[in-house]
């Protein structure tokens, strides 16, 4: 059933976005969820000069 109130709709949208971005594996990201992929990229990033000082 469709939500009948805006707050209910917002909860459902938030839950979907959480699933899509935090839990659902994405084929284009090597089977990782977007936040897992982002964390991995940040770990592998080369530090900038200001980060090294």
CHARMM internal coordinates of N, CA and C (Angstrom, degrees):
IC EDIT
DIST 1 N 1 CA 1.4559
DIST 1 CA 1 C 1.5318
ANGL 1 N 1 CA 1 C 110.95
DIST 1 C 2 N 1.2916
ANGL 1 CA 1 C 2 N 115.30
DIHE 1 N 1 CA 1 C 2 N 145.38
DIST 2 N 2 CA 1.4579
ANGL 1 C 2 N 2 CA 120.80
DIHE 1 CA 1 C 2 N 2 CA 178.52
DIST 2 CA 2 C 1.5241
ANGL 2 N 2 CA 2 C 110.84
DIHE 1 C 2 N 2 CA 2 C -75.82
DIST 2 C 3 N 1.3241
ANGL 2 CA 2 C 3 N 117.12
DIHE 2 N 2 CA 2 C 3 N 146.25
DIST 3 N 3 CA 1.4611
ANGL 2 C 3 N 3 CA 119.84
DIHE 2 CA 2 C 3 N 3 CA 177.30
DIST 3 CA 3 C 1.5282
ANGL 3 N 3 CA 3 C 110.50
DIHE 2 C 3 N 3 CA 3 C -64.20
DIST 3 C 4 N 1.3136
ANGL 3 CA 3 C 4 N 115.97
DIHE 3 N 3 CA 3 C 4 N 143.52
DIST 4 N 4 CA 1.4619
ANGL 3 C 4 N 4 CA 119.76
DIHE 3 CA 3 C 4 N 4 CA -178.78
DIST 4 CA 4 C 1.5219
ANGL 4 N 4 CA 4 C 112.50
DIHE 3 C 4 N 4 CA 4 C -101.87
DIST 4 C 5 N 1.3228
ANGL 4 CA 4 C 5 N 117.05
DIHE 4 N 4 CA 4 C 5 N -10.30
DIST 5 N 5 CA 1.4611
ANGL 4 C 5 N 5 CA 121.25
DIHE 4 CA 4 C 5 N 5 CA -178.83
DIST 5 CA 5 C 1.5288
ANGL 5 N 5 CA 5 C 109.71
DIHE 4 C 5 N 5 CA 5 C -129.83
DIST 5 C 6 N 1.3236
ANGL 5 CA 5 C 6 N 116.19
DIHE 5 N 5 CA 5 C 6 N 149.84
DIST 6 N 6 CA 1.4618
ANGL 5 C 6 N 6 CA 121.54
DIHE 5 CA 5 C 6 N 6 CA -179.50
DIST 6 CA 6 C 1.5363
ANGL 6 N 6 CA 6 C 112.01
DIHE 5 C 6 N 6 CA 6 C -58.09
DIST 6 C 7 N 1.3221
ANGL 6 CA 6 C 7 N 120.50
DIHE 6 N 6 CA 6 C 7 N -46.93
DIST 7 N 7 CA 1.4747
ANGL 6 C 7 N 7 CA 119.28
DIHE 6 CA 6 C 7 N 7 CA 179.75
DIST 7 CA 7 C 1.5335
ANGL 7 N 7 CA 7 C 112.75
DIHE 6 C 7 N 7 CA 7 C -59.09
DIST 7 C 8 N 1.3093
ANGL 7 CA 7 C 8 N 116.52
DIHE 7 N 7 CA 7 C 8 N -37.48
DIST 8 N 8 CA 1.4662
ANGL 7 C 8 N 8 CA 120.62
DIHE 7 CA 7 C 8 N 8 CA 178.10
DIST 8 CA 8 C 1.5284
ANGL 8 N 8 CA 8 C 110.26
DIHE 7 C 8 N 8 CA 8 C -65.89
DIST 8 C 9 N 1.3197
ANGL 8 CA 8 C 9 N 116.38
DIHE 8 N 8 CA 8 C 9 N -43.34
DIST 9 N 9 CA 1.4636
ANGL 8 C 9 N 9 CA 121.02
DIHE 8 CA 8 C 9 N 9 CA 177.10
DIST 9 CA 9 C 1.5231
ANGL 9 N 9 CA 9 C 110.17
DIHE 8 C 9 N 9 CA 9 C -61.46
DIST 9 C 10 N 1.3317
ANGL 9 CA 9 C 10 N 117.10
DIHE 9 N 9 CA 9 C 10 N -43.60
DIST 10 N 10 CA 1.4603
ANGL 9 C 10 N 10 CA 120.74
DIHE 9 CA 9 C 10 N 10 CA -179.63
DIST 10 CA 10 C 1.5224
ANGL 10 N 10 CA 10 C 110.97
DIHE 9 C 10 N 10 CA 10 C -61.17
DIST 10 C 11 N 1.3341
ANGL 10 CA 10 C 11 N 118.36
DIHE 10 N 10 CA 10 C 11 N -41.79
DIST 11 N 11 CA 1.4687
ANGL 10 C 11 N 11 CA 121.57
DIHE 10 CA 10 C 11 N 11 CA 177.69
DIST 11 CA 11 C 1.5274
ANGL 11 N 11 CA 11 C 110.76
DIHE 10 C 11 N 11 CA 11 C -60.67
DIST 11 C 12 N 1.3304
ANGL 11 CA 11 C 12 N 116.49
DIHE 11 N 11 CA 11 C 12 N -43.01
DIST 12 N 12 CA 1.4648
ANGL 11 C 12 N 12 CA 119.82
DIHE 11 CA 11 C 12 N 12 CA 179.97
DIST 12 CA 12 C 1.5239
ANGL 12 N 12 CA 12 C 111.41
DIHE 11 C 12 N 12 CA 12 C -66.52
DIST 12 C 13 N 1.3226
ANGL 12 CA 12 C 13 N 117.05
DIHE 12 N 12 CA 12 C 13 N -40.91
DIST 13 N 13 CA 1.4662
ANGL 12 C 13 N 13 CA 120.47
DIHE 12 CA 12 C 13 N 13 CA 177.56
DIST 13 CA 13 C 1.5265
ANGL 13 N 13 CA 13 C 110.96
DIHE 12 C 13 N 13 CA 13 C -64.78
DIST 13 C 14 N 1.3142
ANGL 13 CA 13 C 14 N 117.06
DIHE 13 N 13 CA 13 C 14 N -43.24
DIST 14 N 14 CA 1.4668
ANGL 13 C 14 N 14 CA 120.66
DIHE 13 CA 13 C 14 N 14 CA 177.87
DIST 14 CA 14 C 1.5263
ANGL 14 N 14 CA 14 C 111.22
DIHE 13 C 14 N 14 CA 14 C -60.32
DIST 14 C 15 N 1.3234
ANGL 14 CA 14 C 15 N 116.85
DIHE 14 N 14 CA 14 C 15 N -42.16
DIST 15 N 15 CA 1.4659
ANGL 14 C 15 N 15 CA 120.93
DIHE 14 CA 14 C 15 N 15 CA 179.11
DIST 15 CA 15 C 1.5234
ANGL 15 N 15 CA 15 C 110.78
DIHE 14 C 15 N 15 CA 15 C -64.33
DIST 15 C 16 N 1.3293
ANGL 15 CA 15 C 16 N 116.86
DIHE 15 N 15 CA 15 C 16 N -41.02
DIST 16 N 16 CA 1.4658
ANGL 15 C 16 N 16 CA 120.27
DIHE 15 CA 15 C 16 N 16 CA 178.92
DIST 16 CA 16 C 1.5273
ANGL 16 N 16 CA 16 C 110.48
DIHE 15 C 16 N 16 CA 16 C -64.55
DIST 16 C 17 N 1.3289
ANGL 16 CA 16 C 17 N 117.11
DIHE 16 N 16 CA 16 C 17 N -46.75
DIST 17 N 17 CA 1.4616
ANGL 16 C 17 N 17 CA 120.12
DIHE 16 CA 16 C 17 N 17 CA -179.54
DIST 17 CA 17 C 1.5235
ANGL 17 N 17 CA 17 C 111.39
DIHE 16 C 17 N 17 CA 17 C -63.37
DIST 17 C 18 N 1.3166
ANGL 17 CA 17 C 18 N 117.46
DIHE 17 N 17 CA 17 C 18 N -37.88
DIST 18 N 18 CA 1.4542
ANGL 17 C 18 N 18 CA 121.11
DIHE 17 CA 17 C 18 N 18 CA 176.46
DIST 18 CA 18 C 1.5256
ANGL 18 N 18 CA 18 C 110.17
DIHE 17 C 18 N 18 CA 18 C -60.91
DIST 18 C 19 N 1.3181
ANGL 18 CA 18 C 19 N 116.38
DIHE 18 N 18 CA 18 C 19 N -47.27
DIST 19 N 19 CA 1.4636
ANGL 18 C 19 N 19 CA 120.63
DIHE 18 CA 18 C 19 N 19 CA 178.76
DIST 19 CA 19 C 1.5261
ANGL 19 N 19 CA 19 C 110.54
DIHE 18 C 19 N 19 CA 19 C -61.19
DIST 19 C 20 N 1.3226
ANGL 19 CA 19 C 20 N 116.69
DIHE 19 N 19 CA 19 C 20 N -47.15
DIST 20 N 20 CA 1.4614
ANGL 19 C 20 N 20 CA 121.21
DIHE 19 CA 19 C 20 N 20 CA -175.42
DIST 20 CA 20 C 1.5247
ANGL 20 N 20 CA 20 C 111.31
DIHE 19 C 20 N 20 CA 20 C -64.69
DIST 20 C 21 N 1.3097
ANGL 20 CA 20 C 21 N 118.11
DIHE 20 N 20 CA 20 C 21 N -41.85
DIST 21 N 21 CA 1.4590
ANGL 20 C 21 N 21 CA 121.24
DIHE 20 CA 20 C 21 N 21 CA -174.29
DIST 21 CA 21 C 1.5205
ANGL 21 N 21 CA 21 C 114.86
DIHE 20 C 21 N 21 CA 21 C -92.62
DIST 21 C 22 N 1.3088
ANGL 21 CA 21 C 22 N 118.85
DIHE 21 N 21 CA 21 C 22 N -22.21
DIST 22 N 22 CA 1.4633
ANGL 21 C 22 N 22 CA 120.75
DIHE 21 CA 21 C 22 N 22 CA -175.07
DIST 22 CA 22 C 1.5194
ANGL 22 N 22 CA 22 C 114.01
DIHE 21 C 22 N 22 CA 22 C -111.03
DIST 22 C 23 N 1.3137
ANGL 22 CA 22 C 23 N 118.12
DIHE 22 N 22 CA 22 C 23 N -27.66
DIST 23 N 23 CA 1.4610
ANGL 22 C 23 N 23 CA 119.60
DIHE 22 CA 22 C 23 N 23 CA -171.86
DIST 23 CA 23 C 1.5243
ANGL 23 N 23 CA 23 C 114.34
DIHE 22 C 23 N 23 CA 23 C -118.43
DIST 23 C 24 N 1.3065
ANGL 23 CA 23 C 24 N 117.93
DIHE 23 N 23 CA 23 C 24 N -38.06
DIST 24 N 24 CA 1.4630
ANGL 23 C 24 N 24 CA 121.94
DIHE 23 CA 23 C 24 N 24 CA -172.83
DIST 24 CA 24 C 1.5260
ANGL 24 N 24 CA 24 C 110.96
DIHE 23 C 24 N 24 CA 24 C -72.28
DIST 24 C 25 N 1.3289
ANGL 24 CA 24 C 25 N 117.90
DIHE 24 N 24 CA 24 C 25 N 123.61
DIST 25 N 25 CA 1.4635
ANGL 24 C 25 N 25 CA 120.12
DIHE 24 CA 24 C 25 N 25 CA 175.83
DIST 25 CA 25 C 1.5305
ANGL 25 N 25 CA 25 C 110.38
DIHE 24 C 25 N 25 CA 25 C -69.51
DIST 25 C 26 N 1.3226
ANGL 25 CA 25 C 26 N 115.80
DIHE 25 N 25 CA 25 C 26 N 139.83
DIST 26 N 26 CA 1.4574
ANGL 25 C 26 N 26 CA 121.64
DIHE 25 CA 25 C 26 N 26 CA 179.02
DIST 26 CA 26 C 1.5230
ANGL 26 N 26 CA 26 C 108.80
DIHE 25 C 26 N 26 CA 26 C -112.52
DIST 26 C 27 N 1.3047
ANGL 26 CA 26 C 27 N 116.27
DIHE 26 N 26 CA 26 C 27 N 127.59
DIST 27 N 27 CA 1.4585
ANGL 26 C 27 N 27 CA 121.36
DIHE 26 CA 26 C 27 N 27 CA -178.32
DIST 27 CA 27 C 1.5278
ANGL 27 N 27 CA 27 C 111.03
DIHE 26 C 27 N 27 CA 27 C -59.41
DIST 27 C 28 N 1.3258
ANGL 27 CA 27 C 28 N 117.21
DIHE 27 N 27 CA 27 C 28 N -41.00
DIST 28 N 28 CA 1.4616
ANGL 27 C 28 N 28 CA 121.01
DIHE 27 CA 27 C 28 N 28 CA -177.80
DIST 28 CA 28 C 1.5316
ANGL 28 N 28 CA 28 C 112.48
DIHE 27 C 28 N 28 CA 28 C -67.54
DIST 28 C 29 N 1.3209
ANGL 28 CA 28 C 29 N 117.30
DIHE 28 N 28 CA 28 C 29 N -15.70
DIST 29 N 29 CA 1.4669
ANGL 28 C 29 N 29 CA 121.59
DIHE 28 CA 28 C 29 N 29 CA -179.64
DIST 29 CA 29 C 1.5220
ANGL 29 N 29 CA 29 C 111.30
DIHE 28 C 29 N 29 CA 29 C -107.47
DIST 29 C 30 N 1.3080
ANGL 29 CA 29 C 30 N 116.07
DIHE 29 N 29 CA 29 C 30 N 25.16
DIST 30 N 30 CA 1.4579
ANGL 29 C 30 N 30 CA 120.48
DIHE 29 CA 29 C 30 N 30 CA 177.93
DIST 30 CA 30 C 1.5147
ANGL 30 N 30 CA 30 C 113.74
DIHE 29 C 30 N 30 CA 30 C 68.92
DIST 30 C 31 N 1.3222
ANGL 30 CA 30 C 31 N 116.65
DIHE 30 N 30 CA 30 C 31 N 29.25
DIST 31 N 31 CA 1.4543
ANGL 30 C 31 N 31 CA 120.73
DIHE 30 CA 30 C 31 N 31 CA 178.52
DIST 31 CA 31 C 1.5195
ANGL 31 N 31 CA 31 C 114.40
DIHE 30 C 31 N 31 CA 31 C 84.24
DIST 31 C 32 N 1.3318
ANGL 31 CA 31 C 32 N 117.02
DIHE 31 N 31 CA 31 C 32 N 6.22
DIST 32 N 32 CA 1.4629
ANGL 31 C 32 N 32 CA 120.66
DIHE 31 CA 31 C 32 N 32 CA 178.84
DIST 32 CA 32 C 1.5209
ANGL 32 N 32 CA 32 C 110.40
DIHE 31 C 32 N 32 CA 32 C -95.72
DIST 32 C 33 N 1.3142
ANGL 32 CA 32 C 33 N 115.55
DIHE 32 N 32 CA 32 C 33 N 154.18
DIST 33 N 33 CA 1.4619
ANGL 32 C 33 N 33 CA 120.25
DIHE 32 CA 32 C 33 N 33 CA 170.44
DIST 33 CA 33 C 1.5325
ANGL 33 N 33 CA 33 C 107.15
DIHE 32 C 33 N 33 CA 33 C -74.16
DIST 33 C 34 N 1.3306
ANGL 33 CA 33 C 34 N 118.43
DIHE 33 N 33 CA 33 C 34 N 153.50
DIST 34 N 34 CA 1.4618
ANGL 33 C 34 N 34 CA 120.28
DIHE 33 CA 33 C 34 N 34 CA -177.22
DIST 34 CA 34 C 1.5313
ANGL 34 N 34 CA 34 C 114.46
DIHE 33 C 34 N 34 CA 34 C -53.23
DIST 34 C 35 N 1.3172
ANGL 34 CA 34 C 35 N 118.92
DIHE 34 N 34 CA 34 C 35 N -42.12
DIST 35 N 35 CA 1.4665
ANGL 34 C 35 N 35 CA 119.14
DIHE 34 CA 34 C 35 N 35 CA -179.58
DIST 35 CA 35 C 1.5226
ANGL 35 N 35 CA 35 C 111.99
DIHE 34 C 35 N 35 CA 35 C -69.57
DIST 35 C 36 N 1.3331
ANGL 35 CA 35 C 36 N 117.50
DIHE 35 N 35 CA 35 C 36 N -33.15
DIST 36 N 36 CA 1.4683
ANGL 35 C 36 N 36 CA 120.38
DIHE 35 CA 35 C 36 N 36 CA 174.87
DIST 36 CA 36 C 1.5234
ANGL 36 N 36 CA 36 C 109.69
DIHE 35 C 36 N 36 CA 36 C -64.86
DIST 36 C 37 N 1.3239
ANGL 36 CA 36 C 37 N 115.66
DIHE 36 N 36 CA 36 C 37 N -43.13
DIST 37 N 37 CA 1.4615
ANGL 36 C 37 N 37 CA 121.23
DIHE 36 CA 36 C 37 N 37 CA 179.78
DIST 37 CA 37 C 1.5274
ANGL 37 N 37 CA 37 C 110.33
DIHE 36 C 37 N 37 CA 37 C -62.18
DIST 37 C 38 N 1.3174
ANGL 37 CA 37 C 38 N 117.12
DIHE 37 N 37 CA 37 C 38 N -46.03
DIST 38 N 38 CA 1.4577
ANGL 37 C 38 N 38 CA 121.65
DIHE 37 CA 37 C 38 N 38 CA 179.41
DIST 38 CA 38 C 1.5232
ANGL 38 N 38 CA 38 C 110.98
DIHE 37 C 38 N 38 CA 38 C -60.65
DIST 38 C 39 N 1.3142
ANGL 38 CA 38 C 39 N 117.22
DIHE 38 N 38 CA 38 C 39 N -43.54
DIST 39 N 39 CA 1.4659
ANGL 38 C 39 N 39 CA 120.67
DIHE 38 CA 38 C 39 N 39 CA 179.02
DIST 39 CA 39 C 1.5230
ANGL 39 N 39 CA 39 C 110.74
DIHE 38 C 39 N 39 CA 39 C -62.16
DIST 39 C 40 N 1.2981
ANGL 39 CA 39 C 40 N 117.12
DIHE 39 N 39 CA 39 C 40 N -41.03
DIST 40 N 40 CA 1.4631
ANGL 39 C 40 N 40 CA 120.77
DIHE 39 CA 39 C 40 N 40 CA -179.84
DIST 40 CA 40 C 1.5247
ANGL 40 N 40 CA 40 C 111.08
DIHE 39 C 40 N 40 CA 40 C -65.79
DIST 40 C 41 N 1.3238
ANGL 40 CA 40 C 41 N 116.44
DIHE 40 N 40 CA 40 C 41 N -41.76
DIST 41 N 41 CA 1.4670
ANGL 40 C 41 N 41 CA 120.15
DIHE 40 CA 40 C 41 N 41 CA 178.81
DIST 41 CA 41 C 1.5266
ANGL 41 N 41 CA 41 C 110.23
DIHE 40 C 41 N 41 CA 41 C -63.94
DIST 41 C 42 N 1.3224
ANGL 41 CA 41 C 42 N 117.26
DIHE 41 N 41 CA 41 C 42 N -41.87
DIST 42 N 42 CA 1.4672
ANGL 41 C 42 N 42 CA 120.35
DIHE 41 CA 41 C 42 N 42 CA 179.49
DIST 42 CA 42 C 1.5219
ANGL 42 N 42 CA 42 C 111.32
DIHE 41 C 42 N 42 CA 42 C -63.11
DIST 42 C 43 N 1.3203
ANGL 42 CA 42 C 43 N 117.57
DIHE 42 N 42 CA 42 C 43 N -36.65
DIST 43 N 43 CA 1.4689
ANGL 42 C 43 N 43 CA 120.94
DIHE 42 CA 42 C 43 N 43 CA 178.13
DIST 43 CA 43 C 1.5204
ANGL 43 N 43 CA 43 C 111.05
DIHE 42 C 43 N 43 CA 43 C -65.66
DIST 43 C 44 N 1.3200
ANGL 43 CA 43 C 44 N 116.27
DIHE 43 N 43 CA 43 C 44 N -34.96
DIST 44 N 44 CA 1.4570
ANGL 43 C 44 N 44 CA 121.18
DIHE 43 CA 43 C 44 N 44 CA -175.75
DIST 44 CA 44 C 1.5207
ANGL 44 N 44 CA 44 C 112.78
DIHE 43 C 44 N 44 CA 44 C -88.43
DIST 44 C 45 N 1.3252
ANGL 44 CA 44 C 45 N 117.98
DIHE 44 N 44 CA 44 C 45 N -8.35
DIST 45 N 45 CA 1.4582
ANGL 44 C 45 N 45 CA 121.44
DIHE 44 CA 44 C 45 N 45 CA -176.17
DIST 45 CA 45 C 1.5245
ANGL 45 N 45 CA 45 C 110.71
DIHE 44 C 45 N 45 CA 45 C -64.21
DIST 45 C 46 N 1.3047
ANGL 45 CA 45 C 46 N 114.77
DIHE 45 N 45 CA 45 C 46 N 144.00
DIST 46 N 46 CA 1.4587
ANGL 45 C 46 N 46 CA 121.06
DIHE 45 CA 45 C 46 N 46 CA 176.71
DIST 46 CA 46 C 1.5246
ANGL 46 N 46 CA 46 C 107.82
DIHE 45 C 46 N 46 CA 46 C -78.49
DIST 46 C 47 N 1.3255
ANGL 46 CA 46 C 47 N 118.43
DIHE 46 N 46 CA 46 C 47 N 130.59
DIST 47 N 47 CA 1.4597
ANGL 46 C 47 N 47 CA 119.74
DIHE 46 CA 46 C 47 N 47 CA -179.06
DIST 47 CA 47 C 1.5266
ANGL 47 N 47 CA 47 C 111.84
DIHE 46 C 47 N 47 CA 47 C -66.52
DIST 47 C 48 N 1.3158
ANGL 47 CA 47 C 48 N 115.50
DIHE 47 N 47 CA 47 C 48 N 145.22
DIST 48 N 48 CA 1.4608
ANGL 47 C 48 N 48 CA 120.16
DIHE 47 CA 47 C 48 N 48 CA 176.19
DIST 48 CA 48 C 1.5210
ANGL 48 N 48 CA 48 C 108.57
DIHE 47 C 48 N 48 CA 48 C -80.29
DIST 48 C 49 N 1.3271
ANGL 48 CA 48 C 49 N 116.58
DIHE 48 N 48 CA 48 C 49 N 169.28
DIST 49 N 49 CA 1.4631
ANGL 48 C 49 N 49 CA 120.89
DIHE 48 CA 48 C 49 N 49 CA -178.79
DIST 49 CA 49 C 1.5279
ANGL 49 N 49 CA 49 C 111.26
DIHE 48 C 49 N 49 CA 49 C -58.42
DIST 49 C 50 N 1.3366
ANGL 49 CA 49 C 50 N 117.14
DIHE 49 N 49 CA 49 C 50 N -41.07
DIST 50 N 50 CA 1.4640
ANGL 49 C 50 N 50 CA 119.73
DIHE 49 CA 49 C 50 N 50 CA -179.03
DIST 50 CA 50 C 1.5312
ANGL 50 N 50 CA 50 C 111.57
DIHE 49 C 50 N 50 CA 50 C -66.81
DIST 50 C 51 N 1.3174
ANGL 50 CA 50 C 51 N 118.11
DIHE 50 N 50 CA 50 C 51 N -27.24
DIST 51 N 51 CA 1.4612
ANGL 50 C 51 N 51 CA 120.93
DIHE 50 CA 50 C 51 N 51 CA 178.37
DIST 51 CA 51 C 1.5229
ANGL 51 N 51 CA 51 C 111.50
DIHE 50 C 51 N 51 CA 51 C -77.09
DIST 51 C 52 N 1.3152
ANGL 51 CA 51 C 52 N 117.43
DIHE 51 N 51 CA 51 C 52 N -22.23
DIST 52 N 52 CA 1.4563
ANGL 51 C 52 N 52 CA 121.75
DIHE 51 CA 51 C 52 N 52 CA -176.59
DIST 52 CA 52 C 1.5288
ANGL 52 N 52 CA 52 C 112.12
DIHE 51 C 52 N 52 CA 52 C -84.67
DIST 52 C 53 N 1.3089
ANGL 52 CA 52 C 53 N 118.40
DIHE 52 N 52 CA 52 C 53 N -18.70
DIST 53 N 53 CA 1.4749
ANGL 52 C 53 N 53 CA 121.96
DIHE 52 CA 52 C 53 N 53 CA -176.67
DIST 53 CA 53 C 1.4993
ANGL 53 N 53 CA 53 C 112.14
DIHE 52 C 53 N 53 CA 53 C -85.68
END
COOR INIT
IC SEED 1 N 1 CA 1 C
IC BUILD
